[in-house]
Amino acid sequence: MENKIQKFQFKTNINCGGCIAKVTPFLNKAEGLEHWEVDTTSTNKILTVNSDGISEQQVIDIVKKAGYKIEVLEE
């Protein structure tokens, strides 16, 4: 069985180490999320997620629950 990792990118307002620390427990306990990172140097504060089953909408819901704005990054 082939593992299909999908990559999603989102525009957020997670803009500092403190914000990352706040959102970390929410994202780390999410099912189907293999790896994530936020580029706080980017103007759009890009959250990149490697999905192993989690959907874009689930990621959005998790980040909103953590108290941050998030939207799908349009290519």
Helices and strands as residue ranges (DSSP letters): E 6-12, H 17-28, E 33-39, E 46-51, H 56-65, E 70-72
